[in-house]
């Protein structure tokens, strides 16, 4: 059964479930952004594999 909306506000409302749908999208997007930022910070802190190998040999 296809769903058609007559306006953008009907689409955003999603038949009364818009808060849940858009909230879920928002939480998911926020989790992805946080994960990407955490990975970048961890990568910068650890350095590249080549840098770690060079650093380990100097001790």
Secondary structure, DSSP 8 states (H G I E B T S, - for coil): -----SSHHHHHHGGGTHHHHHHHHHHHHHHHHHHHHHHHHHHHHH--HHHHHHHHHT-
